[in-house]
Every structure is written in structure tokens, then in C-alpha cells.
């Protein structure tokens, strides 16, 4: 795996486009279009929330929203009974002691944790689950909070989120670090197989937290009726999710996460993280306010800093909305907005207010600030639980990818099925021939025997650049649509051979590289997350653009509408296959250097740039073989099929992998190899 990771990393880094000098206007226009769609969906949600006037209304919405969220994340893992625990020693402290432990969240899936236990006062104690942000150190960053809670007779369980601290999912023992990169990269990469089967990695964050609550409640020195949860940034995310879905949590504090999507999406932050961007979340009428309103009327602290990356004004909007809901329960005093100066995670100035909030509602202390003493561990390494500092090399067990693969086998994805629900899964909306094509000519150039015209194709309010080469004679000819912006000599060669040849690149173009979480995830990761929130996918957007290009080709008098071929390479090959299934006017498909099977992205340990072709839940409905079968008897030519790392697989391996498609009645599949620099040969 290390050799694979090393070679893949080099290849991925080389493949990332340099976009600083490119024109990003088309990409920005797409982002604006997606945000406009999201805003329409958010306005519809706001209208629904405004209709809530009674407690009965609020309870009905809570019930419906909870079901909806569980459906969007793929449900929660089946609950276990007793929590298995391994203990790794204790550390003494002034007014507290720390137990170092690991508990089982799922069978053989271990969560490392530090438990801060008061050494004064009489139990049973209130208890708080502490969820760190995306710090690499994980639970170690919670030392100061753990100490202050324990000194105030509140037990605190600080956990390592998956992909952080001692729980790296892609740990390289030789490098002593993650193969993938930072925690957000680990989360995104682990989310790839989950997304394919209709899950979201959020379900595993939530389950880790719930099992932490199970562990706390298993202790005789914990008061079951006084359980709290506190987290900041990424930990704020998981805390918001936990509080909304686990009724055992009685008090919640969510720091530097709560905002509103209306403010977040157009900000510099935008869509950020795999577990923070649940597909269809906005489309299904949800916003940040729903996490809080599901918790009503229990005590909840929205904790914000004025210059946070999660927009402060969004937090204000969400607080105002949630305050009205709390008012319906006559509990506005239980919803607090604790604010302070500074940027993301700057909780120092407001730590006394946060601690005071929890001590008031958990221990019955007077309302107001509490004395908070910042603390640092004398030796941070002493907080490590496992002997090696990593679960994978000390305990072993499962990882998120291995758990998802096992779950996929239980779900029995429809590997051999014809594609179903393509439009619902991809968000593609264009119907072949439904609207007259909008195309304007930008320039014309006469060449030897043919004309080259630069055009602007209108799609979803955006002009997409294209080039078409048309032979001089007036007969109807075969048309070839090349999904690429750089057709080069191929366009000339095809026109000289008597074809109408069109080249254009569907949205988004260029790819962009802002906020790159990991070179493995590639430069389309954040844009893909943004699209999925509103019920769209990059594949679906590109399908729409492709169908509109076909609309224009069939409207031309010089095109033989019974002889249209489409060619796509890499991610655009996947677009070509989907578009052809939806548009029978495409009579012939050629794909090159395209992922051979979505199943490979589920089964292989690492991936390269698959964010560009992600379709949430696709393996519950179909795989690439299903697309090939749906094309029958129309011919499909596959050139140099790839695995999920971007490596070419042999023709024999491809045929074996998709044997069911080759056995399908009427199939017309051809598999070819093509050397680098060799001219493209279209059937």
C-alpha cells in the first residue's frame, strides 16, 4: 500500500491543474448558479419554519426532520449492547485524574479517549463529552476544558475523532503520519466509499459520540440525567449532530460552527468538509437552525466569534430563528448566544461564559461566568492512550473503509442492474429536445475544405465555449461531439475526414484548486460537496450541458441525426455514458481513461480525483456495467479503462470485472488499448 500511495501521490500532484492564470469566470458563474438554487431551497424552508406556531407544529417538524436527516446519512449503525473498554493507565492531576482508555464504537472499531474525573466532591457527577476540532492532536487539545470541568465536579470525556489523534484511518507507519494528509483529507477520502452506497461519514462521527455517551452512562459515578456535550469547529459539527439525534444529551454547546447556509455558501469558506456537507441537505429543506431546533427546549449555547470563518451574521440569523422556536416552548432563557472577539476557535475570551453556561444547567450553579483557568499538560505525549500512539499499530481492528465495504455487502448493491433513477441520483434535469438550443457565433475561420466556428452554447445561464469544424459540402454528415476543451489536431482530422466535429467542455471549467483538502481528493472536491448540498452533482450538471450540445447538433441541417457519436475522456467519459443512456439520439459512445467501475472506488484503499464523478448512492442503483447494458444494441468503445487510482487496467481485467455486461443480450461493447500520442480512432 505504501508503494501504491507513493506512486499515486506523485501522479495526483502532477495531475492537479495550475489555475491561477486561467479564467475562472465560468466556474464562478456555476458557483453562483448553485448558490442561487440553494437560496431558493432555503427560502422554501424559511416559509415552512415560519408556519410553526404551536408546540404541536414544532414537534411534528422535529419528528419529520429527524427522520429526514437519518435517511440522508444512511441511518445510524445498528446499536450494540455493552460498550467494550480497554484501559491504558491513569494520570494524576490537581483536583482531577485522567483515565486513558479506548472504547469500541463498532465491533473492532476503537475510539481513544481521556476521561477527566473529579477527585473532590461526591458523585454521581454530571458528565460532558468533549469533541475537538480538526486539530491533528485530537483529544489532547481538550486538556484545558477537561481540567476545568473536572475541577468543577463535572466528568469530561475527550475523544479522538476518526482521522485525528490516535485514529488515523490511513496511517503510514514508516512516515509516522497520514498517507492522505490533514484530518479533513482523511475525512474526505474515507467518505468516498460511504457516499457511493448512500451513506455519509457523519453517521460514524455520530455513532462514535453516542457510544461515548453509552460508556459514560455505564459508569456508576455518572448521573444519567446530567449529560452534556461541547465541541468547537469540527467538534462543533459532531456535537450539533449528536445533540439533535441523541435525547440523552441534556445540555449542548456548539462553538465556531453554527451559521446559515445563506451566509456560508457565498463566503470565502463555502462548503468545507465531508461530514459538514451532507448530500441533499439543503435540497431537502434543511439548514443549520434544524440542528438547534431538534434540541429544543433543552439548554443550548450557540458559541460564535465575530471574525470566524463560519459567518457571524449567519449565526445571528440562525439564533433569531431558533429563539422564536424556543419561545414557543416558553424556554427562550435556555437558548444562549455566547459571542466573543477574534477568529475561528478563539474561545479564550469567552471560556468563562461557556463554562458558566454548563455549570448552571448541569450543576445548578448561579447563572453567569465561571472561573476558568487555562491549563496545559506538562507532557502532551502522556495523554496518548495506545503504546504506539496509533490504534492501527497498537490495537488494530477496522477502519471506516473496511466497515463501509462490509456494510455494502450486506446491502447487496445492484451490481448487475440496468441504471435506474439517473436523474434523481445525479440531479440532471435537461430533457432531450425539450428546449431550442441557444447558440451564438463568436468567430469563423475558413480552412482548406472546412470551416471552423467558435461558438458560445447557453446552458443554465452560462455561456460554454465550443468549437465546431464543418466540411464545406452541404450533405448530411456524421457528427462527433468531443467533450474536451483541447481537441487539438483531432478536430481538424475529423473534419477533413468528412465529419461535423464539435469540441466543448461542460461545466465546471477550469477545475479550480482552492481549499484543496488532499491531492487524493483532487480539485473538484469542494465544488462537488457544494453541488451535492443542493441535490446536484458535477456529473449531472455536465449531462445537462451535453444534452444541450446534442440539441444543437440535431438542429443543424448538415448533421445526420442518426449518426451522432460522443467521445469523453477521464471523468468526461462517465458523463458521456450517462448522457447516452438518457439521450437515445447519441448512437455511438467512445470513452477513454475512464473509471471502469464505481465498485473499484469502494474496494480499493485509495482513490485519485474521484470527487469529479461522485454520485451519492449510485451503487444502490447501478454501476458502469449497467450503463453499458443500457446502451445495447448501440455500440460502446472503451479505451484504456482505469481503476480508482487512475491506473490503466488490462482489457482482460476489464472484461472480467464487467463480465455481466458482456454477457448481456444484445451488448455491443468493444475494448481497445491506445498508446500515448496515438491518434484517436473512432468507430
C-alpha positions in Angstrom: 0.0 0.0 0.0 2.9 2.3 0.7 4.3 1.9 -2.8 0.8 2.5 -4.2 0.4 5.6 -2.1 3.8 7.0 -3.1 3.3 6.5 -6.8 -0.3 7.6 -6.7 0.7 10.8 -4.8 3.2 11.7 -7.4 0.7 11.1 -10.2 -2.0 13.1 -8.4 0.2 16.0 -7.8 1.3 16.1 -11.4 -2.4 15.9 -12.5 -3.6 18.9 -10.5 -4.1 21.8 -12.9 -2.5 25.1 -12.2 -5.4 27.5 -12.5 -4.1 30.8 -11.1 -3.7 32.2 -14.6 -6.9 30.7 -16.0 -10.2 32.4 -16.5 -12.4 31.3 -13.6 -15.5 33.3 -14.7 -17.3 30.2 -15.9 -16.5 28.3 -12.7 -17.6 31.3 -10.6 -20.8 31.5 -12.6 -21.5 27.9 -11.9 -21.0 28.5 -8.2 -23.4 31.5 -8.3 -26.0 29.3 -10.1 -25.6 26.6 -7.4 -25.9 29.2 -4.7 -29.0 30.7 -6.3 -30.6 27.2 -6.4 -29.7 26.7 -2.7 -31.1 30.1 -1.8 -34.4 29.2 -3.5 -34.5 25.9 -1.5 -33.6 27.8 1.7 -36.4 30.3 1.1 -38.9 27.5 0.8 -37.5 26.1 4.1 -37.9 29.5 5.8 -41.5 29.6 4.7 -42.1 26.2 6.2 -40.4 27.2 9.5 -42.5 30.4 9.7 -45.7 28.3 9.7 -44.6 26.7 13.0 -46.8 28.5 15.6 -47.5 25.8 18.3 -45.7 23.2 20.2 -47.5 20.6 18.2 -46.3 22.2 15.0 -42.7 22.2 16.3 -42.9 18.6 17.5 -44.3 17.4 14.1 -41.5 19.1 12.3 -38.9 17.7 14.7 -40.1 14.2 14.1 -40.1 14.7 10.3 -36.7 16.4 10.2 -35.1 13.7 12.4 -36.3 11.0 10.0 -35.0 13.0 7.1 -31.6 13.5 8.5 -31.2 9.9 9.4 -32.2 9.0 5.8 -29.7 11.4 4.3 -26.8 10.0 6.3 -27.7 6.4 5.6 -29.2 5.8 9.1 -27.1 5.0 12.2 -25.2 1.8 12.6 -27.0 -0.9 14.5 -26.6 -0.2 18.2 -24.5 -2.6 20.3 -25.2 -3.6 23.9 -22.5 -3.1 26.5 -19.5 -0.9 25.5 -16.2 -2.8 25.3 -13.5 -0.8 27.0 -9.7 -1.1 27.2 -7.8 0.8 29.9 -4.3 2.1 29.5 -3.5 3.7 32.8 -4.1 6.9 34.7 -2.5 10.3 35.2 -2.7 12.3 38.4 -3.7 16.0 38.4 -4.6 18.8 40.8 -8.2 18.2 41.6 -8.7 15.5 39.0 -7.3 12.4 37.5 -7.2 11.2 33.9 -8.1 7.7 32.8 -6.7 6.7 29.5 -9.0 4.3 27.6 -10.3 3.1 24.3 -13.9 2.1 23.8 -15.5 0.2 20.9 -17.8 2.3 18.7 -18.4 -0.6 16.3 -17.0 -4.1 16.5 -13.2 -3.8 16.4 -13.5 0.0 15.7 -11.9 1.7 18.6 -12.2 5.3 19.9 -9.3 6.6 22.0 -10.2 8.9 24.9 -9.1 10.7 28.0 -11.6 10.7 30.9 -11.2 13.6 33.4 -12.6 12.5 36.8 -13.1 14.9 39.7 -11.1 13.9 42.8 -13.3 16.1 45.1 -17.0 16.2 45.6 -19.5 13.3 45.8 -20.8 11.5 42.7 -22.6 10.6 40.7 -21.3 13.5 38.7 -22.6 15.3 35.7 -20.6 14.4 32.5 -19.7 16.2 29.3 -18.5 14.7 26.0 -15.7 16.9 24.5 -15.3 16.8 20.8 -12.1 18.5 19.4 -12.0 20.4 16.2 -9.9 19.3 13.2 -6.6 19.6 15.2 -4.2 16.8 14.4 -3.7 16.2 18.1 -7.3 15.3 18.6 -8.3 14.9 22.3 -5.0 16.4 23.5 -6.4 19.8 22.6 -9.2 19.4 25.1 -6.9 19.2 28.2 -7.8 22.7 29.4 -11.5 22.0 29.1 -11.2 18.6 30.8 -9.3 20.1 33.7 -11.8 22.9 34.3 -14.8 20.7 34.1 -13.3 18.1 36.5 -12.3 20.8 39.0 -15.9 21.9 39.0 -17.3 18.3 39.7 -18.2 17.6 36.0 -16.6 14.5 34.5 -15.3 15.1 30.9 -14.7 12.5 28.2 -12.4 13.9 25.5 -12.4 11.7 22.4 -10.3 11.4 19.2 -12.5 11.9 16.2 -11.8 9.4 13.4 -8.9 10.6 11.2 -7.4 12.5 14.1 -5.2 11.9 17.1 -4.6 8.2 17.5 -7.3 7.3 15.0 -5.7 7.9 11.6 -7.6 5.8 9.0 -4.7 5.9 6.6 -1.7 5.7 8.9 1.7 5.1 7.3 4.0 3.5 10.0 7.1 4.3 8.0 6.3 8.0 7.7 4.5 8.1 11.1 1.8 10.2 9.5 -1.3 10.0 7.4 -0.9 8.9 3.8 -3.7 11.3 2.8 -2.8 14.4 4.7 -4.6 16.5 7.3 -7.8 15.4 9.1 -10.1 17.0 6.5 -8.4 15.0 3.8 -8.8 11.8 5.8 -12.5 12.5 6.3 -13.0 13.2 2.6 -11.2 10.1 1.5 -13.0 7.9 3.9 -16.2 9.4 2.8 -15.8 8.2 -0.8 -16.9 4.6 -0.3 -19.6 5.8 2.1 -21.1 8.2 -0.4 -21.2 5.5 -3.1 -23.6 3.4 -1.1 -25.8 6.3 0.0 -24.2 6.9 3.4 -22.3 9.9 4.8 -19.3 9.7 7.1 -21.3 11.9 9.5 -23.1 8.7 10.7 -19.8 7.4 12.1 -18.9 10.6 13.9 -22.4 10.5 15.4 -22.1 6.8 16.4 -18.7 7.4 18.0 -20.2 10.2 20.1 -23.3 8.1 21.0 -21.1 5.2 22.1 -19.1 7.6 24.2 -22.4 8.6 25.9 -23.1 4.8 26.3 -19.8 4.5 28.1 -20.4 7.4 30.4 -23.8 6.0 31.3 -22.3 2.6 32.1 -20.4 4.2 35.0 -22.0 4.3 38.4 -20.3 7.6 39.1 -22.2 9.4 36.3 -25.6 11.0 36.7 -27.7 9.8 33.7 -29.9 13.0 33.9 -27.0 15.4 33.6 -25.2 14.7 30.4 -23.7 17.5 28.2 -21.7 17.8 25.0 -19.3 20.5 23.9 -17.3 20.9 20.7 -15.7 23.5 18.6 -15.2 23.7 14.8 -15.3 20.1 13.5 -16.1 19.1 17.1 -18.9 21.7 17.0 -20.3 19.9 13.9 -20.3 16.5 15.6 -21.7 18.0 18.8 -24.6 19.6 16.8 -25.4 16.3 15.2 -25.2 14.3 18.4 -27.4 16.8 20.4 -30.0 16.7 17.6 -30.2 12.9 17.4 -29.5 11.7 21.0 -32.2 12.6 23.6 -29.8 11.6 26.4 -27.8 14.8 25.9 -29.4 17.4 28.2 -27.1 20.4 27.6 -25.2 21.3 24.4 -22.6 23.9 23.4 -21.6 24.3 19.8 -18.7 26.6 19.1 -17.5 28.1 15.8 -19.8 26.0 13.6 -23.3 27.4 13.7 -24.1 29.8 10.9 -26.6 29.7 8.0 -26.1 28.3 4.5 -27.4 31.6 3.1 -24.3 33.3 4.5 -21.8 30.4 4.4 -22.1 29.4 0.7 -21.2 32.8 -0.8 -18.5 33.4 1.7 -14.8 32.5 1.2 -15.4 29.4 3.4 -18.1 27.8 1.3 -18.6 24.1 1.5 -15.8 22.8 3.7 -15.9 19.2 4.8 -17.3 15.7 4.0 -19.2 15.4 7.2 -20.3 19.0 7.2 -21.8 18.7 3.6 -24.4 16.0 3.7 -25.8 15.4 0.1 -29.3 16.8 -0.5 -29.3 18.6 2.9 -30.4 22.0 1.6 -32.5 20.4 -1.2 -34.5 18.6 1.5 -35.3 21.8 3.3 -32.7 21.8 6.0 -30.4 24.4 7.4 -28.2 25.0 10.5 -31.2 26.0 12.5 -32.6 22.5 12.3 -29.8 21.1 14.5 -30.7 23.5 17.2 -34.5 23.3 16.9 -34.3 19.5 17.2 -32.8 20.0 20.6 -35.5 22.5 21.8 -36.4 23.2 24.5 -33.2 21.9 26.3 -30.3 24.3 27.1 -28.3 25.1 24.1 -25.4 27.5 23.6 -24.5 28.8 20.2 -20.9 30.0 20.6 -19.6 32.4 17.9 -16.5 34.6 17.3 -17.0 37.8 15.4 -14.4 37.0 12.7 -15.0 33.3 12.4 -14.7 31.5 9.0 -18.3 30.4 9.7 -20.0 33.8 9.1 -21.1 35.6 12.3 -24.2 37.1 10.5 -25.3 33.6 9.7 -25.1 32.7 13.4 -27.2 35.8 14.1 -29.9 34.7 11.6 -30.0 31.2 13.0 -30.1 32.3 16.6 -33.0 34.6 15.8 -34.9 31.8 14.1 -34.2 29.3 16.9 -35.1 31.8 19.6 -38.6 32.0 18.1 -38.9 28.2 18.3 -37.7 28.2 21.9 -40.2 30.9 22.6 -43.0 28.6 21.5 -41.8 26.3 24.3 -41.6 29.2 26.7 -37.8 28.5 27.1 -36.0 31.4 25.5 -33.7 31.6 28.5 -32.4 28.2 27.7 -31.0 29.3 24.3 -28.0 31.5 24.6 -25.7 33.1 22.0 -22.3 33.4 23.5 -20.1 35.7 21.4 -16.6 37.0 21.6 -13.9 38.7 19.5 -11.3 37.1 17.2 -11.2 34.4 14.6 -12.1 30.8 14.3 -11.7 28.8 17.5 -10.7 31.8 19.6 -12.6 30.7 22.7 -10.2 32.1 25.3 -12.1 35.3 26.0 -15.4 33.6 26.3 -14.4 30.4 28.1 -15.7 31.7 31.4 -19.1 32.3 29.9 -19.1 28.8 28.2 -18.1 27.1 31.5 -20.7 29.1 33.4 -23.4 28.0 31.0 -22.7 24.3 31.5 -22.2 24.6 35.3 -25.5 26.5 35.6 -27.5 23.9 33.6 -25.7 20.8 34.7 -24.8 21.5 38.3 -27.3 24.2 39.2 -24.7 26.9 39.8 -25.7 30.5 39.6 -26.1 31.9 36.1 -23.1 33.8 34.8 -19.4 33.4 34.1 -17.4 30.8 35.9 -13.7 31.0 36.9 -11.8 29.4 34.0 -8.1 28.6 34.4 -6.2 27.8 31.2 -4.2 24.7 31.6 -1.6 22.8 29.5 -0.5 19.3 30.0 3.1 19.0 31.4 3.8 16.4 28.8 1.3 16.2 26.0 2.5 12.8 24.9 1.4 11.4 28.3 -2.2 11.9 27.1 -1.7 9.3 24.4 -3.6 6.1 25.1 -2.1 3.5 23.0 1.6 2.3 23.3 2.5 3.4 19.7 0.3 6.4 19.6 -2.0 4.9 16.9 -4.9 2.5 17.1 -3.8 0.9 13.8 -0.4 -0.2 15.1 -1.4 -0.9 18.8 -4.8 -2.4 18.7 -5.6 -2.9 15.0 -9.1 -3.6 14.0 -11.4 -1.9 11.5 -11.3 1.3 9.6 -14.1 3.3 8.0 -13.4 2.0 4.5 -13.4 -1.6 5.8 -16.6 -1.1 7.7 -18.3 0.5 4.7 -17.2 -2.4 2.4 -18.7 -4.8 4.9 -21.9 -2.8 5.0 -22.0 -2.6 1.2 -22.0 -6.4 1.1 -25.0 -6.5 3.5 -26.9 -4.0 1.3 -26.2 -6.1 -1.8 -25.7 -3.2 -4.2 -27.4 -3.7 -7.6 -24.1 -4.6 -9.3 -25.7 -6.1 -12.4 -28.8 -3.9 -12.7 -29.7 -1.6 -15.5 -29.4 2.1 -14.4 -32.3 3.4 -12.5 -33.0 6.9 -11.2 -30.1 8.5 -13.0 -31.8 11.9 -12.9 -32.7 11.6 -9.2 -29.2 10.5 -8.3 -27.2 12.9 -10.5 -29.6 15.9 -10.4 -29.6 16.0 -14.2 -32.6 18.0 -15.4 -32.2 18.5 -19.2 -34.7 16.5 -21.4 -33.5 15.8 -25.0 -35.1 18.3 -27.4 -37.2 20.0 -24.7 -35.9 23.5 -25.4 -34.5 25.1 -28.5 -30.7 25.4 -28.3 -29.3 28.9 -27.6 -26.0 29.2 -29.5 -24.3 32.3 -30.8 -21.3 32.5 -33.1 -18.2 34.1 -31.8 -15.9 33.8 -34.8 -15.5 32.0 -38.1 -12.3 30.8 -39.9 -12.2 29.3 -43.3 -9.7 26.5 -43.8 -8.8 24.1 -46.6 -12.1 22.3 -47.2 -13.9 23.1 -44.0 -14.9 26.0 -41.7 -14.0 26.3 -38.0 -16.5 28.2 -35.9 -16.1 29.3 -32.3 -19.5 29.3 -30.5 -21.0 30.0 -27.1 -23.5 27.4 -26.0 -26.0 28.7 -23.4 -26.6 26.3 -20.5 -28.2 27.2 -17.2 -27.4 30.9 -17.7 -23.8 30.3 -18.6 -22.1 30.5 -22.0 -19.9 27.5 -22.6 -17.2 27.9 -25.2 -17.1 25.4 -28.0 -15.6 24.9 -31.4 -17.2 23.2 -34.4 -15.5 22.2 -37.6 -17.8 21.7 -40.6 -16.8 20.3 -44.1 -17.7 22.6 -47.0 -20.2 20.4 -48.8 -23.9 20.6 -47.9 -24.6 16.9 -47.4 -25.7 15.5 -44.0 -22.7 14.0 -42.2 -21.9 12.1 -39.1 -21.5 14.3 -36.1 -18.9 13.7 -33.4 -19.1 15.5 -30.1 -15.8 15.7 -28.2 -16.2 16.5 -24.5 -12.9 18.4 -24.3 -11.7 22.0 -24.5 -8.5 20.9 -26.2 -9.4 18.9 -29.2 -6.2 20.0 -31.0 -5.4 18.2 -34.2 -8.3 15.7 -33.7 -10.9 18.3 -34.7 -9.1 19.1 -37.9 -8.5 15.4 -38.7 -12.2 14.6 -38.1 -13.4 17.5 -40.3 -11.0 16.5 -43.1 -12.4 13.0 -42.9 -15.9 14.4 -43.7 -17.4 14.6 -40.2 -19.0 17.5 -38.4 -16.8 17.7 -35.3 -17.7 19.7 -32.2 -15.5 20.1 -29.2 -16.6 21.7 -25.9 -16.0 21.2 -22.2 -19.1 21.0 -19.9 -19.2 22.9 -16.6 -17.2 23.4 -14.5 -14.1 24.7 -16.3 -11.4 25.3 -15.2 -11.4 22.8 -12.3 -10.1 25.2 -9.6 -7.8 24.3 -6.7 -9.0 26.5 -3.8 -9.3 24.8 -0.4 -7.6 21.6 -1.6 -8.1 19.1 1.2 -5.9 16.4 -0.2 -4.2 15.7 -3.5 -6.1 12.4 -3.5 -9.4 14.2 -3.4 -8.5 16.5 -6.2 -9.5 19.9 -7.2 -13.2 19.2 -7.7 -13.9 18.1 -4.1 -15.3 21.2 -2.6 -17.3 22.1 -5.7 -18.8 18.6 -5.7 -19.8 19.0 -2.0 -21.4 22.3 -2.8 -23.4 20.8 -5.6 -24.5 17.8 -3.6 -25.9 20.0 -0.8 -28.4 21.4 -3.3 -29.2 18.0 -4.9 -26.9 18.3 -7.8 -23.7 16.6 -8.9 -20.9 17.5 -11.3 -21.8 14.5 -13.4 -25.4 15.7 -13.6 -24.5 19.3 -14.4 -22.3 18.0 -17.2 -25.0 15.7 -18.5 -27.3 18.7 -18.9 -24.7 20.6 -20.8 -24.0 17.6 -23.1 -27.7 17.1 -23.9 -27.9 20.8 -24.8 -25.0 20.4 -27.2 -26.7 17.4 -28.8 -29.9 19.5 -29.1 -27.8 22.0 -31.2 -26.2 19.3 -33.3 -29.5 17.7 -34.3 -31.0 21.1 -35.2 -28.3 21.5 -37.9 -29.1 20.7 -41.5 -25.6 19.4 -42.1 -25.9 16.7 -39.4 -27.1 13.2 -39.9 -29.2 12.8 -36.8 -29.0 9.0 -37.0 -25.2 9.1 -36.8 -24.1 11.0 -33.7 -21.0 9.9 -31.8 -19.9 11.2 -28.4 -16.4 10.9 -27.0 -15.3 11.6 -23.4 -12.0 11.0 -21.7 -11.4 10.6 -17.9 -14.3 12.0 -15.8 -16.0 13.2 -19.0 -16.2 9.6 -20.2 -18.5 8.9 -17.3 -20.6 11.9 -18.4 -20.7 10.6 -22.0 -22.0 7.2 -20.8 -24.7 8.7 -18.6 -25.8 11.2 -21.3 -26.0 8.5 -23.9 -28.3 6.4 -21.7 -30.6 9.4 -21.2 -30.4 10.6 -24.8 -31.1 8.0 -27.5 -30.0 10.4 -30.2 -26.5 9.5 -29.3 -25.9 6.4 -31.4 -22.3 5.6 -30.5 -20.1 6.2 -27.4 -16.4 6.2 -27.1 -14.8 6.6 -23.6 -11.1 6.6 -22.8 -9.1 6.6 -19.5 -12.4 6.4 -17.5 -13.1 4.6 -14.3 -14.0 1.0 -15.1 -16.4 0.5 -12.2 -17.7 2.5 -9.2 -17.2 -0.7 -7.3 -13.5 -0.2 -7.7 -13.7 3.0 -5.7 -15.4 1.1 -3.0 -13.0 -1.8 -2.9 -9.6 -0.1 -3.5 -7.9 1.5 -0.4 -7.0 4.8 -2.2 -8.5 6.9 -4.9 -7.5 9.7 -7.3 -9.8 12.6 -8.2 -13.0 10.6 -7.9 -14.8 13.6 -6.4 -15.3 14.7 -10.0 -17.5 11.7 -10.8 -19.1 11.1 -7.4 -22.8 10.2 -7.4 -24.3 9.7 -3.9 -25.9 6.3 -3.6 -25.0 5.2 -7.1 -24.1 1.6 -6.1 -27.6 1.1 -4.6 -28.9 1.5 -8.2 -26.3 0.7 -10.8 -22.7 0.6 -11.8 -20.8 1.2 -15.0 -21.7 -2.2 -16.3 -25.4 -1.2 -16.0 -24.7 1.8 -18.2 -23.1 -0.4 -20.8 -26.0 -2.7 -20.8 -28.5 0.1 -21.1 -26.7 1.2 -24.3 -27.4 -2.1 -26.1 -27.5 -2.6 -29.0 -25.8 0.8 -29.6 -22.0 0.4 -29.7 -19.7 1.4 -26.9 -16.0 1.5 -27.3 -13.9 1.6 -24.1 -10.2 2.7 -24.4 -7.7 2.2 -21.7 -10.1 1.7 -18.8 -8.8 2.9 -15.4 -9.0 1.8 -11.8 -9.8 4.1 -8.9 -6.2 5.3 -8.6 -6.1 6.3 -12.3 -4.0 3.3 -13.4 -4.8 1.6 -16.7 -6.2 -1.9 -16.3 -5.9 -4.6 -19.0 -8.6 -5.4 -21.4 -8.8 -8.9 -19.8 -9.3 -7.4 -16.3 -12.0 -5.1 -17.6 -13.9 -7.9 -19.3 -13.7 -10.0 -16.1 -14.7 -7.1 -13.9 -17.8 -6.3 -16.0 -18.5 -9.9 -17.3 -22.2 -9.4 -16.6 -22.3 -6.6 -19.1 -20.5 -8.6 -21.8 -23.0 -11.4 -21.2 -26.0 -9.1 -21.6 -28.2 -9.9 -24.6 -27.5 -7.5 -27.5 -24.4 -5.9 -25.9 -22.1 -4.2 -28.4 -19.0 -3.4 -26.3 -15.5 -3.1 -27.7 -12.4 -2.7 -25.5 -9.2 -1.2 -27.1 -5.8 -0.1 -26.0 -4.3 3.2 -27.1 -0.7 4.2 -26.8 0.3 7.7 -25.7 0.3 10.1 -28.6 -1.5 7.7 -30.9 -4.3 9.4 -32.9 -7.9 8.8 -31.7 -9.6 6.2 -33.8 -13.4 6.5 -33.7 -15.6 3.6 -35.0 
